[in-house]
Amino acid sequence: MRTSEKPAVNAAAGLSGPASRKLPVPPRERKPALAALAVLLILGGALATTLLVLRSGDRVSAIRVTQQIGAGQKFTEQALEEVKIAADSGVDYVSWSQRGLVTNSFAAVTILPGTLLTNKMGVRASTELSQGKATVGLSLKPGQMPAGVEPGDRVQVVFVPSRSSQGQTRVLAESALVFSVGDKSRTGNSGQITVVVDASASPELVAFASSGEIAVAELPGAR
């Protein structure tokens, strides 16, 4: 009896069967337009950030008041200093380049030291140093003027009769503007003070001041 021989199985046949074949993978598609857009967005964000930083660092020169200036008083160069503020602060500031115009104007209100000057704080003509007003210089003794009186303060000028003179104590100027004050000593003011009063009251005030019968009382709430 003849035995039939089975053909040898090709070992490689199992690798080439349909079940073992992989589906073809399509090549990865590149999108250069999207890549370029991403780069532009990154660069645009960086540029915007840089502009914001630079803008926040912008500074302009403004004017700050260093000394008290009373309403109606003229601005002086010694009372002004240059400061840097943000350009977009929203404040109606006066530029340092306009300081020449400022020194030819007058304070509309009493301005305290450290105040940033704005356009509404100055006027071209003084309401205090106008027609009908007079400036009077007083030389006062210790006790005739309180310490700490500053330019721009309001004071009462009072007649204080001496023992040898006749008369009663009375107010000569109800609310006089302190125009200037002499140099201060360790004990307070030197006693030299200039006030603005009505021109009609100045002769009497000068006469009493020459005899040392004048005293000054500060009015803190009348600035």
Rosetta blueprint (number, residue, H / E / L):
1 M L
2 R L
3 T L
4 S L
5 E L
6 K L
7 P L
8 A L
9 V L
10 N L
11 A L
12 A L
13 A H
14 G H
15 L H
16 S L
17 G L
18 P H
19 A H
20 S H
21 R L
22 K L
23 L L
24 P L
25 V L
26 P L
27 P L
28 R L
29 E L
30 R L
31 K L
32 P H
33 A H
34 L H
35 A H
36 A H
37 L H
38 A H
39 V H
40 L H
41 L H
42 I H
43 L H
44 G H
45 G H
46 A H
47 L H
48 A H
49 T H
50 T H
51 L H
52 L H
53 V H
54 L H
55 R H
56 S H
57 G L
58 D L
59 R E
60 V E
61 S E
62 A E
63 I E
64 R E
65 V E
66 T L
67 Q L
68 Q L
69 I E
70 G L
71 A L
72 G L
73 Q L
74 K E
75 F L
76 T L
77 E H
78 Q H
79 A H
80 L E
81 E E
82 E E
83 V E
84 K E
85 I E
86 A E
87 A L
88 D L
89 S L
90 G L
91 V L
92 D L
93 Y E
94 V L
95 S E
96 W H
97 S H
98 Q H
99 R H
100 G H
101 L H
102 V H
103 T L
104 N L
105 S L
106 F E
107 A E
108 A L
109 V L
110 T L
111 I E
112 L L
113 P L
114 G L
115 T L
116 L E
117 L L
118 T E
119 N H
120 K H
121 M H
122 G E
123 V E
124 R L
125 A L
126 S L
127 T L
128 E L
129 L L
130 S L
131 Q L
132 G L
133 K E
134 A E
135 T E
136 V E
137 G E
138 L E
139 S E
140 L L
141 K L
142 P L
143 G L
144 Q L
145 M L
146 P L
147 A L
148 G L
149 V L
150 E L
151 P L
152 G L
153 D L
154 R E
155 V E
156 Q E
157 V E
158 V E
159 F E
160 V L
161 P L
162 S L
163 R L
164 S L
165 S L
166 Q L
167 G L
168 Q L
169 T L
170 R E
171 V E
172 L E
173 A E
174 E E
175 S E
176 A E
177 L E
178 V E
179 F E
180 S E
181 V E
182 G L
183 D L
184 K E
185 S E
186 R L
187 T L
188 G E
189 N E
190 S L
191 G L
192 Q E
193 I E
194 T E
195 V E
196 V E
197 V E
198 D E
199 A H
200 S H
201 A H
202 S H
203 P H
204 E H
205 L H
206 V H
207 A H
208 F H
209 A H
210 S H
211 S L
212 G L
213 E L
214 I E
215 A E
216 V E
217 A E
218 E E
219 L L
220 P L
221 G L
222 A L
223 R L
